[in-house]
């Protein structure tokens, strides 16, 4: 998956873009492995199920909760979970190990050393491992909460540290090179920067490389075995962003009369609505390569002219 992503950025041919669409989707990969079908045969329902199971297990979602989210029976939801764990034995072992640590140590620890205390050891005593099964029936809701905390904290902890390390690295880079970049805020796992238009391309490329670098955790003495992917977007405000994609253009055409919308993979030449035939349509770029996005923003808001004056 990483190879085709890198290749598409380097050489965005139609063939590479098509491969990226199929092979560069992590949730499609997961669905393909769970359901035993080729990546290009994974449908939307299978992808959604794989995504829900994966995030649900991390956040401690119950079988009832998963069934409600996927709008399937409890038996079907349980089947999805069993298929996931049967295919990803290492993930199951890691989650089980986190639970044991939380119940026996009295705390759970992330790979970067963050710790969160758990209450189970106080209730079960020093022989927590032996008492878990005995007490489970009486304190089921408590144990379920502790299990969710033990699974979730290390994952959330390293995700938070990854974002903070990226912020630090970006600030050190801009200071070293004397760049006029301002780090505005972080929103979950996103980083917002304000930069001069002339430096936008440099910023987008650099920030993506920093956030995807396996060297990000070098201060802690380790490098992740799984590569991270970072998506970027650009706009004049947070509410007006265009996605940066690997050579693939996404245009939205919306009819101002009937309200129907469609997507096209290149600048629309048909100025009519395909539903009602009206010529009153609005055509907007939704995402594309860096240079196309920046030139579109410049043409729309006349940024270069404003800078020049």
Helices and strands as residue ranges (DSSP letters): H 2-10, H 14-23, H 26-35, G 39-41, H 44-58, H 63-70, H 74-87, H 89-105, E 107-109, E 115-117, H 120-124, H 128-136, H 140-176, E 181-187, E 190-195, G 197-199, H 200-212, G 214-220, E 233-237, E 240-244, E 250-255, E 261-264, E 281-288, H 290-301, H 303-308
